[in-house]
Amino acid sequence: MSDAGIPTPEPAVAATVALNALGTIAPVQSASAGVPWLEALVAGARERATQLPVPTPREEAWRFTDLAPLARQGFAAQRAPVDLDPAALAPLVIEEAAARLVFVDGVLVPGWSSLAGLPAGMRLTGLRDALTDSGDAVRAHFAQHASVEREFFSALNTARLADCATLIAGRGVCTAAPVHLLFLASRQSVPVTGSPRLLVIAEPGAEVVLIEEYASLGETMAFTNALAEISVGAGASVRHVRVQRENAASYHVGRCAVSVGRDGRYSSVSVDTGARLSRLDLEVHLAGGGARATLDGLAMIGSRQHSDTHTLLEHAVPDAVSRQLHKCVCDGGSHAVFNGRIVVRPGAQRTDSAQRSRALLLSPRAQVNAKPQLEIFADDVKAAHGATVGRIDDEELFYLVSRGLPMAQARKLLTYAFAAEVIERIPVRSLVRRLAAQVMAQAGLS
């Protein structure tokens, strides 16, 4: 049953319902038009999306997340760029960014984008230009890391393909300045769905700092079905910041699939503060010896928000290292879910992996479900995990109160400090300041 007492559709029916509800209007122009292999891929994804069941709480991976309210909504896909006031972009600009691509309701807005600061050897484009300039590289990686065959929302995103933000860093290209990809939901008179897509290819030895941000320009309900694929080549480094802060009426489903080659480095900081219901599936495949991945995450929610994060760290080869820290702060009647899975495949000897999950409950009505998982099929492995769920530490609270802080202020300060540990790991100072201000406001310190 759904939260409104309406039965969840049976899986065989639900896929058709979802395809109709989640935006049946195709874009006027799709980047796949005139590209035979891509047209075939999109057609196959459309057929597969009608065959795959929409995830329901009957599935273990979706046990705590009910999509029935989403499936009952009616959404329209945006057909063309929206004419908006450029002043709306000003508060969202990242001052350190070398380049920026802006999408509104899944449609690229060239006038809001800026590419002037890109270093030589790095390309940031929509999919059409990427196919023209780097068609072989795009074909080698597009829909190769996220499974269209097994995952309903990946198939749905591919079936609705309108465009794809494509970042290709050539061999040995390094820059400390971030690239900002901004995906916005606009003010509309009806609920709108968007299918943002991102493809990042870091060739051997390249270094990339990437900000993937989702935000709302108004309070209209929207559904975002986002998909990112990231390939980290041998000796390359990708530092990835993902921020989801859409409005409280919206729904957000995101998937990020990452492959890390020999001696490659992938680090991720994910911050989730928005949407009525949000889900992120982050899968990192350590495919080369010496590969390293660091995953940090923060969900800070309140009221009746629901945030679900599922991660997979797959050690497929020997001598790879992974570290993970995920934090949840829940207030009001909110509900956070964290499922962190580490898999060590046969032969992946000398794996070194550690995972921590910590959750802070600020209200007696708040809920957290945390499930760390270790699946080890090799014998020379160092792996550890731990999960804690609790309220503000009484000793820390006493320490601050004993030094003159009012009780309420002390609680807010400890809440901010708990969340700030993740925020401070973002490698972009202006974004750290912006998110710190938001966390302070949510903690009641501003």
MOCOR-V630996 format. One record per backbone hydrogen bond with DSSP energy under -1.0 kcal/mol. NH is the residue of the N-H (numbers start at 1). CO is the residue of the C=O. E is the energy in kcal/mol with one decimal. If there is no record, write none. Layout:
# MOCOR-V630996
nh->NH co->CO e->E
nh->NH co->CO e->E
This chain:
# MOCOR-V630996
nh->2 co->6 e->-1.7
nh->5 co->2 e->-1.7
nh->13 co->10 e->-1.0
nh->14 co->10 e->-2.7
nh->15 co->11 e->-1.2
nh->17 co->13 e->-2.1
nh->18 co->14 e->-3.0
nh->19 co->15 e->-2.5
nh->20 co->16 e->-1.8
nh->21 co->17 e->-2.8
nh->22 co->18 e->-3.2
nh->31 co->162 e->-1.2
nh->33 co->30 e->-1.7
nh->35 co->32 e->-2.2
nh->39 co->35 e->-2.9
nh->40 co->36 e->-2.4
nh->41 co->37 e->-1.6
nh->42 co->38 e->-2.6
nh->43 co->39 e->-2.5
nh->44 co->40 e->-2.4
nh->45 co->41 e->-2.2
nh->46 co->42 e->-2.3
nh->47 co->43 e->-2.0
nh->48 co->44 e->-2.5
nh->49 co->45 e->-2.6
nh->50 co->46 e->-1.1
nh->52 co->48 e->-2.2
nh->59 co->56 e->-2.2
nh->62 co->59 e->-1.3
nh->63 co->60 e->-1.3
nh->65 co->62 e->-1.3
nh->71 co->67 e->-2.3
nh->72 co->68 e->-1.4
nh->73 co->70 e->-1.3
nh->75 co->21 e->-2.6
nh->76 co->191 e->-1.9
nh->88 co->85 e->-2.2
nh->89 co->86 e->-1.8
nh->92 co->89 e->-2.0
nh->93 co->90 e->-1.1
nh->97 co->94 e->-1.5
nh->98 co->178 e->-2.9
nh->100 co->114 e->-3.7
nh->101 co->180 e->-2.1
nh->103 co->182 e->-2.9
nh->104 co->107 e->-2.8
nh->105 co->184 e->-3.4
nh->107 co->104 e->-1.8
nh->109 co->102 e->-2.9
nh->112 co->109 e->-1.5
nh->113 co->110 e->-1.2
nh->114 co->100 e->-2.6
nh->117 co->98 e->-1.3
nh->118 co->115 e->-1.5
nh->122 co->119 e->-1.6
nh->123 co->168 e->-2.8
nh->125 co->166 e->-2.3
nh->130 co->126 e->-1.8
nh->131 co->127 e->-2.5
nh->132 co->128 e->-1.3
nh->133 co->129 e->-2.5
nh->134 co->130 e->-3.1
nh->138 co->134 e->-2.4
nh->139 co->135 e->-2.6
nh->140 co->136 e->-1.9
nh->142 co->138 e->-3.1
nh->144 co->141 e->-1.9
nh->151 co->147 e->-1.4
nh->155 co->151 e->-2.3
nh->156 co->152 e->-2.7
nh->157 co->153 e->-2.3
nh->158 co->154 e->-2.1
nh->159 co->155 e->-2.5
nh->160 co->156 e->-1.7
nh->161 co->158 e->-1.4
nh->165 co->197 e->-2.6
nh->166 co->125 e->-3.0
nh->167 co->199 e->-2.8
nh->168 co->123 e->-2.7
nh->169 co->201 e->-2.7
nh->170 co->121 e->-2.9
nh->172 co->204 e->-1.7
nh->173 co->170 e->-2.2
nh->179 co->209 e->-2.5
nh->180 co->99 e->-2.7
nh->181 co->211 e->-3.3
nh->182 co->101 e->-2.7
nh->183 co->213 e->-3.0
nh->184 co->103 e->-3.3
nh->185 co->215 e->-1.9
nh->193 co->76 e->-2.0
nh->194 co->223 e->-2.3
nh->198 co->227 e->-2.2
nh->199 co->165 e->-2.8
nh->200 co->229 e->-2.7
nh->201 co->167 e->-2.8
nh->202 co->231 e->-2.9
nh->203 co->169 e->-2.5
nh->205 co->234 e->-1.4
nh->206 co->203 e->-2.4
nh->207 co->173 e->-2.7
nh->208 co->237 e->-2.6
nh->210 co->239 e->-3.2
nh->211 co->179 e->-3.0
nh->212 co->241 e->-3.4
nh->213 co->181 e->-2.8
nh->214 co->243 e->-2.7
nh->215 co->183 e->-2.0
nh->217 co->185 e->-3.1
nh->223 co->192 e->-2.1
nh->224 co->251 e->-2.5
nh->225 co->194 e->-2.5
nh->226 co->253 e->-2.5
nh->227 co->196 e->-1.8
nh->228 co->255 e->-2.6
nh->229 co->198 e->-2.5
nh->230 co->257 e->-2.5
nh->231 co->200 e->-2.8
nh->232 co->259 e->-3.2
nh->233 co->202 e->-2.7
nh->235 co->262 e->-2.2
nh->236 co->233 e->-2.2
nh->237 co->206 e->-2.7
nh->238 co->265 e->-2.5
nh->239 co->208 e->-2.8
nh->240 co->267 e->-3.4
nh->241 co->210 e->-3.1
nh->242 co->269 e->-2.8
nh->243 co->212 e->-2.6
nh->244 co->271 e->-2.7
nh->245 co->214 e->-2.5
nh->250 co->247 e->-1.7
nh->251 co->222 e->-2.8
nh->252 co->277 e->-2.6
nh->253 co->224 e->-3.0
nh->254 co->279 e->-2.9
nh->255 co->226 e->-1.5
nh->256 co->281 e->-2.9
nh->257 co->228 e->-2.5
nh->258 co->283 e->-3.0
nh->259 co->230 e->-2.4
nh->260 co->285 e->-2.7
nh->261 co->232 e->-2.9
nh->263 co->289 e->-1.6
nh->264 co->261 e->-2.4
nh->265 co->236 e->-2.5
nh->266 co->292 e->-2.3
nh->267 co->238 e->-2.4
nh->268 co->294 e->-3.0
nh->269 co->240 e->-2.4
nh->270 co->296 e->-2.6
nh->271 co->242 e->-3.0
nh->272 co->298 e->-3.1
nh->273 co->244 e->-2.5
nh->274 co->244 e->-1.5
nh->275 co->246 e->-1.9
nh->276 co->250 e->-2.5
nh->277 co->250 e->-1.4
nh->278 co->306 e->-2.5
nh->279 co->252 e->-2.0
nh->280 co->308 e->-2.4
nh->281 co->254 e->-2.3
nh->282 co->310 e->-2.6
nh->283 co->256 e->-2.9
nh->284 co->312 e->-3.3
nh->285 co->258 e->-3.1
nh->286 co->314 e->-2.9
nh->287 co->260 e->-2.0
nh->287 co->285 e->-1.2
nh->291 co->288 e->-1.9
nh->292 co->264 e->-2.1
nh->293 co->321 e->-2.1
nh->294 co->266 e->-2.2
nh->295 co->323 e->-2.8
nh->296 co->268 e->-2.9
nh->297 co->325 e->-2.3
nh->298 co->270 e->-2.6
nh->299 co->327 e->-2.3
nh->300 co->272 e->-2.3
nh->301 co->329 e->-2.5
nh->305 co->302 e->-2.4
nh->306 co->276 e->-2.1
nh->307 co->335 e->-2.3
nh->308 co->278 e->-2.2
nh->309 co->337 e->-2.6
nh->310 co->280 e->-3.0
nh->311 co->339 e->-2.8
nh->312 co->282 e->-2.4
nh->313 co->341 e->-2.7
nh->314 co->284 e->-3.0
nh->315 co->343 e->-3.3
nh->316 co->286 e->-1.9
nh->319 co->349 e->-2.3
nh->321 co->291 e->-2.4
nh->322 co->352 e->-2.4
nh->323 co->293 e->-2.1
nh->324 co->354 e->-1.5
nh->325 co->295 e->-2.5
nh->326 co->356 e->-2.2
nh->327 co->297 e->-2.5
nh->328 co->358 e->-1.8
nh->329 co->299 e->-3.0
nh->330 co->360 e->-2.6
nh->331 co->301 e->-1.7
nh->333 co->303 e->-1.4
nh->334 co->331 e->-1.8
nh->335 co->305 e->-2.2
nh->336 co->367 e->-2.4
nh->337 co->307 e->-2.7
nh->338 co->369 e->-2.9
nh->339 co->309 e->-2.6
nh->340 co->371 e->-1.2
nh->341 co->311 e->-2.5
nh->342 co->373 e->-2.4
nh->343 co->313 e->-2.6
nh->344 co->375 e->-3.2
nh->345 co->315 e->-2.8
nh->348 co->345 e->-2.2
nh->349 co->347 e->-2.1
nh->350 co->380 e->-2.8
nh->352 co->320 e->-2.0
nh->353 co->382 e->-3.0
nh->354 co->322 e->-1.6
nh->355 co->384 e->-1.8
nh->356 co->324 e->-2.2
nh->357 co->386 e->-2.3
nh->358 co->326 e->-2.6
nh->359 co->388 e->-2.0
nh->360 co->328 e->-3.1
nh->361 co->390 e->-2.8
nh->362 co->330 e->-3.1
nh->366 co->363 e->-1.1
nh->367 co->334 e->-2.2
nh->369 co->336 e->-2.3
nh->371 co->338 e->-2.6
nh->373 co->340 e->-3.1
nh->375 co->342 e->-2.8
nh->377 co->344 e->-2.3
nh->382 co->351 e->-2.9
nh->384 co->353 e->-1.5
nh->386 co->355 e->-1.3
nh->388 co->357 e->-2.3
nh->390 co->359 e->-1.9
nh->397 co->393 e->-2.2
nh->398 co->394 e->-2.6
nh->399 co->395 e->-2.3
nh->400 co->396 e->-1.8
nh->401 co->397 e->-2.4
nh->402 co->398 e->-2.8
nh->404 co->401 e->-1.9
nh->405 co->400 e->-1.8
nh->410 co->406 e->-2.6
nh->411 co->407 e->-2.2
nh->412 co->408 e->-1.9
nh->413 co->409 e->-2.4
nh->414 co->410 e->-2.2
nh->415 co->411 e->-2.0
nh->416 co->412 e->-2.4
nh->417 co->413 e->-2.4
nh->418 co->414 e->-2.1
nh->419 co->415 e->-1.8
nh->420 co->416 e->-2.8
nh->422 co->419 e->-1.3
nh->423 co->419 e->-1.5
nh->424 co->420 e->-2.7
nh->425 co->422 e->-1.7
nh->426 co->423 e->-1.9
nh->432 co->428 e->-2.1
nh->433 co->429 e->-2.4
nh->434 co->430 e->-2.1
nh->435 co->431 e->-2.8
nh->436 co->432 e->-2.6
nh->437 co->433 e->-2.1
nh->438 co->434 e->-1.8
nh->439 co->435 e->-2.8
nh->440 co->436 e->-2.6
nh->441 co->437 e->-2.1
nh->442 co->438 e->-2.4
nh->443 co->439 e->-2.1
nh->445 co->440 e->-3.3
